[in-house]
Amino acid sequence: MTRLTHLDIPFFDDLHREQAAALDAWCAEHLQHVDHTDTDAACRRLVTMLGEGGHLRWCVPAAHGGALPALDSRALVVARETLARHDGLADFAFAMQGLGTGAITLAGSPQVQAEVLPRVARGEWISAFALSEPQAGSDVAAMSCTVRDEGDHWVLNGEKTWISNGGIADVFTVFARTLNGEGQPVGGPGSKPTASISGFAVRADTPGLEIAERIQVIAPHPLARLRFVNCLIPKDSLLGAPGEGFKLAMRTLDIFRASVAAAALGFARRALDEAIAHAKARHMFGQTLADFQLTQAAIGEMASAVDAASLLTYRAAWLRDVKAVRTTREAAMAKMTATENAQRVIDRALQMHGGLGVKVGSTVESLYREIRALRIYEGATEVQQLIVGRDVLGA
Ligand SMILES: Cc1cc2nc3c(=O)[nH]c(=O)nc-3n(C[C@H](O)[C@H](O)[C@H](O)COP(=O)(O)OP(=O)(O)OC[C@H]3O[C@@H](n4cnc5c(N)ncnc54)[C@H](O)[C@@H]3O)c2cc1C
């Protein structure tokens, strides 16, 4: 058994196994030395390092400097699982380069793709995904940010919040309600609220784009509330056709939800590694912690929770890559199960560490904070339950 034996299953090709081995070795060599004191600086540094190491090429297609002809879900899964096992912020830095440009890859104009994607793949630009608003989180259709067609350009107004990389990003994928020249939502009167949402690539240096608030969270990441005040954005920044933004956002999330599951898996694997090492080393009552049957049962449950989550995650990625089918249900199952299981595994690992588990700076303490947001963002667990439940009932 090696650290990567779990990838020796038919869901993966040798390409993925080689990718994981190379990235795992790269992480061991490079990530120790990154100073995390200043989160923004650390994140910028990690993006530069990942770009120089060639690891961001999995985030864009080959035509724009990527590794493979199209986004490969298994490569994203392998990258995030491996990075998260080493360092949550490194995983975050990688993930946002993919999530922030996913809709540009899927539907950007040739000009926007050529401007953004190669720079993101080289780690020269940082990207972000701006969907959530103060009054529109789980309920995306309630969004009130608007973009108005003013002939030779668009005008963007409103707010977005919880935007990862807000404050350090060079380019944002922004979703907004689209109004025609008369100020009416595109999609026509009586259409569904989602029928007027469109996606846009918006440069961070656009006049009128402000960082309204920097947000601190329990596992530090660059995060902000954005404000758009009469931002003029070029016509070709529209992603796809007007009114296609909601579907585009959901297609992007279908790809990246499986990768959130993979990040949770990376955290859970690390917690399991830490729990096993600690249980074998800690002496009490004349034996080691690992000698107690209660500990063996806990480790057995943790290892099974990790494997169950990994199989759902790998299946979602494999189905999208190999069977080329829509994987909304499978990605939701994977995200929900992997994040919830990881939370339980990490909590058990922390408990086994006793007082050391809650000591600030210990690995399990930071994993305990890192995992929490994954059960909320890109659709909270309850939202995933509904996606799966409705799909199962519909089928
Ligand atoms: C660290 C972090 C990073 C983020 N990064 C980004 C980003 O980069 N870009 C972006 O656009 N957004 C981002 N988000 C926002 C994230 O996607 C939202 O927080 C999430 O969608 C939930 O929205 P909300 O916070 O408004 O909670 P609400 O929508 O108010 O939901 C609150 C809670 O209600 C419950 N709930 C939701 N729906 C239902 C239901 N139907 N039935 C019963 N219960 C329900 C869930 O438990 C949920 O957590 C980020 C959030 C965090 C915490």
The ligand as a Gaussian input file, in Angstrom:
#p B3LYP/6-31G(d) Opt

LIG

0 1
 C      -15.981000      30.237000       2.478000
 C      -17.013000      30.508000       1.424000
 C      -16.625000      30.736000       0.118000
 C      -17.586000      31.036000      -0.867000
 N      -17.160000      31.315000      -2.139000
 C      -18.083000      31.690000      -3.065000
 C      -17.656000      32.101000      -4.378000
 O      -16.458000      32.086000      -4.701000
 N      -18.597000      32.520000      -5.252000
 C      -19.929000      32.555000      -4.936000
 O      -20.711000      32.947000      -5.786000
 N      -20.352000      32.172000      -3.704000
 C      -19.473000      31.747000      -2.767000
 N      -19.892000      31.376000      -1.521000
 C      -21.299000      31.482000      -1.186000
 C      -21.978000      30.147000      -1.003000
 O      -22.166000      29.504000      -2.233000
 C      -23.275000      30.405000      -0.217000
 O      -22.878000      30.723000       1.108000
 C      -24.202000      29.218000      -0.245000
 O      -24.753000      29.039000      -1.516000
 C      -25.326000      29.390000       0.779000
 O      -25.931000      30.634000       0.617000
 P      -26.162000      31.577000       1.894000
 O      -24.888000      31.724000       2.608000
 O      -26.845000      32.801000       1.427000
 O      -27.114000      30.741000       2.835000
 P      -28.705000      30.595000       2.675000
 O      -29.080000      30.480000       1.250000
 O      -29.330000      31.638000       3.497000
 O      -28.924000      29.170000       3.348000
 C      -28.716000      28.993000       4.763000
 C      -28.868000      27.539000       5.068000
 O      -30.187000      27.139000       4.798000
 C      -30.208000      25.760000       4.511000
 N      -30.968000      25.560000       3.281000
 C      -30.730000      26.039000       2.049000
 N      -31.690000      25.658000       1.186000
 C      -32.569000      24.917000       1.899000
 C      -33.774000      24.233000       1.584000
 N      -34.269000      24.244000       0.350000
 N      -34.425000      23.565000       2.578000
 C      -33.949000      23.565000       3.842000
 N      -32.795000      24.171000       4.204000
 C      -32.130000      24.850000       3.245000
 C      -28.752000      25.294000       4.360000
 O      -28.340000      24.646000       5.561000
 C      -28.005000      26.602000       4.220000
 O      -26.680000      26.528000       4.681000
 C      -18.954000      31.057000      -0.529000
 C      -19.339000      30.799000       0.791000
 C      -18.395000      30.532000       1.752000
 C      -18.863000      30.271000       3.171000

